[in-house]
Amino acid sequence: MKYAREKAGLSKRALAAAVGISEQLMCDIEAGRRNATPPRLQAFAEALNCPIVVLESKRPAEQDGARQ
């Protein structure tokens, strides 16, 4: 999400406003502390002009390796 947001030139505050959520919720979703619902993912994708699959990418590899 962060990559797509930065590529679109939007701040967390601007993206949160574009999809109608609080800046805190935006921060939590981007940090992985909260999950976005499917309709919210669609709203993010539209606001960022990118496919949903870009927003659904997994955590960095070093975190995935730690769970194995």
C-alpha positions in Angstrom: 0.0 0.0 0.0 2.8 2.4 0.9 4.5 2.0 -2.4 1.3 2.6 -4.4 0.4 5.6 -2.2 3.8 7.2 -2.6 3.9 6.5 -6.3 0.5 8.3 -6.6 2.1 11.3 -4.7 -0.5 11.1 -1.9 0.1 11.5 1.9 -1.6 9.2 4.3 -3.9 12.0 5.2 -4.9 12.7 1.6 -5.5 9.0 0.8 -7.5 8.6 4.0 -9.7 11.6 3.0 -10.1 10.2 -0.5 -11.5 6.9 0.8 -13.4 8.4 3.7 -11.5 6.9 6.7 -9.6 8.4 9.5 -5.9 9.1 9.2 -5.3 6.7 12.2 -7.1 3.9 10.4 -5.1 4.6 7.3 -1.9 4.3 9.3 -3.0 1.1 10.9 -3.9 -0.5 7.6 -0.6 0.6 6.0 1.4 -0.7 9.0 -0.5 -4.1 8.9 -2.1 -3.6 12.3 -5.6 -3.7 10.7 -7.0 -5.3 7.5 -8.9 -3.4 4.9 -12.3 -4.8 3.9 -12.8 -5.8 0.3 -14.9 -2.7 -0.5 -12.3 -0.5 1.2 -9.5 -2.2 -0.9 -11.5 -1.4 -4.0 -11.8 2.3 -2.8 -8.0 2.4 -2.2 -7.3 0.9 -5.7 -9.6 3.5 -7.3 -8.0 6.4 -5.4 -4.5 5.1 -6.2 -5.4 4.1 -9.8 -3.8 0.7 -9.4 -4.9 -2.9 -9.4 -6.1 -4.4 -6.1 -3.4 -7.1 -6.3 -0.8 -4.4 -5.8 -2.4 -3.5 -2.5 -2.8 -7.2 -1.4 0.9 -7.9 -1.5 2.3 -9.8 1.5 4.6 -8.6 4.2 8.4 -8.2 3.5 10.2 -11.5 3.0 12.1 -11.3 6.3 8.9 -11.4 8.2 7.5 -14.3 6.2 10.7 -16.3 6.9 10.4 -15.7 10.6 7.1 -17.5 10.7 8.4 -20.7 9.1 
